[in-house]
Amino acid sequence: MISRRILLSSALALALVPQAKADPMLPYSRFVVFGDGLSDQGRWGPLTDYRYPPSPPFAAGRWTGGPTWVEHLSALSGVPLEARDNHAMGGAITGWWNINEPLRAALGLAADVPLPGLRGQVEAALAAGPADPEALYILWAGGHDIGNWLDYGQPDIAAEPPAANLRAAALRLIGAGARHILVGTMPDMGATAIYAGTDKAARATAATEELNAGIRAWAPELSTNGGQVTVLDGAAAFGSAFARAGELGITVFDEAYLPYDIIDFANPLAPARPVPEGRDPNAYFSFWAVSAGPQVHRAIADYALVALRVAAGQKG
C-alpha cells in the first residue's frame, strides 16, 4: 500500500510546477516523452510501491528530488504533459533494453513486466494508435548506452550505435504520423564525476562525441516534408545550470546530494539508508550518482524552452 508520506511527496512535486498559459510560439497539442531517468516522471514508483528508487528522498519515483525538466517545460510553455504520455524510464538505453533488467527478481517484478529501452517505449506508445501530428515527441537518452558499455561491455555501441537507435525511433514516429521531434544530445560523459580522471575518461568522451555527431548528421535529413527535428544541445543545457549556479543556488559540484550507497543494489527494495543531515538538495548539481539535481532540471527546462522558440521562429 502506498503510504501517506509518498502521496504527499507526489503532491508537493506537482505543486512546484504551476501551469502557465499556452505559449503562442509553441502550438503543440501535447508533449510525448521517451528516454531514461533524466525525463522519467516516476514510472518505477508504482512498480515497486515507491521503494525503488526510495521515495523519499527521491521524488515520487523520479530519479531526482523534484519535478523533471519535461514537467518544468510543460509548466513554462503551457503545453500539456500527461503522465500517460511520458514513457521515459530510468535505466533505459536507446535501444530495447533497460540496465535494471538484472535486478528484476530482486525488485519482485514478474517476467512480463516491461522494462523498455527507448525504442521499446516508442513501439509501446504506437501500439495504442498512430502518432499525433500536432504533438512534440521528445527523445533523449544515451548515457546508459555509454556507461554500461564502458563498465560492462554491453550494449555493443559499435554494433548498435546509440545515434542509429535514436534515428530509428525518430523514423518510426515520422512514419506513424509525427511531425515535430526534439532530440537531445549528451553532455561529455568523460567529464562526469564517475569517469573524469580515470582510464575510461577518453573513451567516454569519444563515445559522447560520436553519439552527438551522429544525431546532428541525421536530424537535417529527417527534417523534410513539412516536419521538423530540433536538436537540443545537451552540453549547453547542462552548462546553463553551471552558468546560472549563483542565481539557482547551486553551490556543490564535486559530490551528489545522496551518497551512491543510499540504494543497496544487493537488496534494492530495502529502506533507504539515512540521508546525511544538514544538506539542501537544491544546492547540489547532482542529486544521486550523475542524476541531475532539482535546480539543474529547472535550468534545462529554461534552456529547452528558448531552443524550441528559436526553432519555431526559424521554421515560421
C-alpha positions, 0 to 999 in steps of 0.5 A, a space after each residue: 500500500 502506498 503510504 501517506 508520506 509518498 502521496 504527499 511527496 507526489 503532491 508537493 512535486 506537482 505543486 512546484 510546477 504551476 501551469 502557465 498559459 499556452 505559449 503562442 510560439 509553441 502550438 503543440 497539442 501535447 508533449 510525448 516523452 521517451 528516454 531514461 531517468 533524466 525525463 522519467 516522471 516516476 514510472 518505477 514508483 508504482 512498480 515497486 510501491 515507491 521503494 525503488 528508487 526510495 521515495 523519499 528522498 527521491 521524488 515520487 519515483 523520479 530519479 531526482 528530488 523534484 519535478 523533471 525538466 519535461 514537467 518544468 517545460 510543460 509548466 513554462 510553455 503551457 503545453 500539456 504533459 500527461 503522465 500517460 504520455 511520458 514513457 521515459 524510464 530510468 535505466 533505459 538505453 536507446 535501444 530495447 533494453 533497460 540496465 535494471 533488467 538484472 535486478 528484476 527478481 530482486 525488485 519482485 517484478 514478474 517476467 512480463 513486466 516491461 522494462 523498455 529501452 527507448 525504442 521499446 517505449 516508442 513501439 509501446 506508445 504506437 501500439 495504442 494508435 498512430 502518432 499525433 501530428 500536432 504533438 512534440 515527441 521528445 527523445 533523449 537518452 544515451 548515457 546508459 548506452 555509454 556507461 554500461 558499455 564502458 563498465 560492462 561491455 554491453 550494449 555493443 555501441 559499435 554494433 548498435 550505435 546509440 545515434 542509429 537507435 535514436 534515428 530509428 525511433 525518430 523514423 518510426 514516429 515520422 512514419 506513424 504520423 509525427 511531425 515535430 521531434 526534439 532530440 537531445 544530445 549528451 553532455 561529455 560523459 568523460 567529464 562526469 564525476 564517475 569517469 573524469 580522471 580515470 582510464 575510461 575518461 577518453 573513451 567516454 568522451 569519444 563515445 559522447 562525441 560520436 553519439 552527438 555527431 551522429 544525431 546532428 548528421 541525421 536530424 537535417 535529413 529527417 527534417 523534410 516534408 513539412 516536419 521538423 527535428 530540433 536538436 537540443 544541445 545537451 552540453 549547453 543545457 547542462 552548462 546553463 545550470 553551471 552558468 546560472 549556479 549563483 542565481 539557482 543556488 547551486 553551490 556543490 559540484 564535486 559530490 551528489 546530494 545522496 551518497 551512491 550507497 543510499 540504494 543497496 543494489 544487493 537488496 534494492 527494495 530495502 529502506 533507504 539508508 539515512 540521508 546525511 543531515 544538514 544538506 539542501 538538495 537544491 544546492 547540489 548539481 547532482 542529486 544521486 550518482 550523475 542524476 541531475 539535481 532539482 535546480 539543474 532540471 529547472 535550468 534545462 527546462 529554461 534552456 529547452 524552452 528558448 531552443 524550441 522558440 528559436 526553432 519555431 521562429 526559424 521554421 515560421 
